Amino acid sequence: MLLSILTLPACGISSDYRNIKPKYEVRNAPIPVPKPRSKPASIINRASDAPVVKTPSAIAAEYRVRRGDTVYGVARRHGLDAQQIIRANGLRAPYVLRPGDRLQLPVPAYHMVRRGETSYGISRQYAVSLTSLVRLNGLKPPYRLEIGQRLKIPGHTSPPANNAGPSPRGQKKAALPSPPPRQGSAFMWPLKGRVLSSYGPKAGGLHNDGINIRAKAGSAVRAAEAGIVVYSADGLKGYGNLILIRHSDGWVTAYAHNEELLVKRGDTVGRGQLIARSGNTGGVKEPQLHFEVRKGTTAVNPLKYLAAF
């Protein structure tokens, strides 16, 4: 959910982090959990006779909630991050959806085909022409689709690995040097401790894009690999003091909830270099480190890429 910082822009760490230190706790939820604004009535509407799709512009589409839907499930089907939907609709924890709710969905880079969908229907859903949709995806007549097939949406592409969108407020974009070569085959642990929250789906339709590691307040947080600091500030609600480091080959790591930041944007850091002191800033109560590993703009399970203790 940190995609918008990477000029990266960032844990920065599903896609757009602008407008993302609340002091509250959500049980069984991935940490950090940004605290959304109140739910705007103009976005959530339970009127059953409203159209399922309403796309007056290419900025957003609407989705009618079905029985069994979760925020995370809807996000995955539409190529979005759950936090994008939470912010766009002002949802509050535990993010329960009810059949008939209408969600505003930012137009994604791709659409995941579901049972019964057609090329024409999908083109109408995103207010694009059928011709441009089938041409972009190389579809041939009669334009048959398969369940689970990913279709690119014309005019809406994923940001490149070295530029995940605009920087958050207070951090202007600036040219940064290329990161130095990696110094190890696997990332090193930024600090040692018990994993409080693992990577993956969580209760309430949420998803943790990284892991949360228990730490004593003030513990040393070290760079998991050599790289360039692309963000070092507290501008993302829920993350507290956050550092994002870009590494070679399109990798990015994120370090959140720190008590003290010891590096600044533009600094070159080495593998194992001290970059912060752990704390409980942002949306957590006990000292810990939220750590993410991303390949380009895609979050991956850090445990699969970390060296053994």
Secondary structure, DSSP 8 states (H G I E B T S, - for coil): --TTS-SS---------TT-------TTS-S---------TTT----TTS-S---SSSSEEEEE--TT--HHHHHHHTT--HHHHHHHHT--TT----TT-EEEEE--SEEE--TT--HHHHHHHTT--HHHHHHHTT--TT----TT-EEEBTTB----TT--S---TT------------SSSSB--SS---EEE-SEEEGGGEEESSEEEE--TT-EEE-SSSEEEEEEES-STTT-EEEEEE-GGGEEEEEEEEEEE---TT-EE-TT-EEEEEB--SS-SS-EEEEEEEETTEEE-GGGTB---
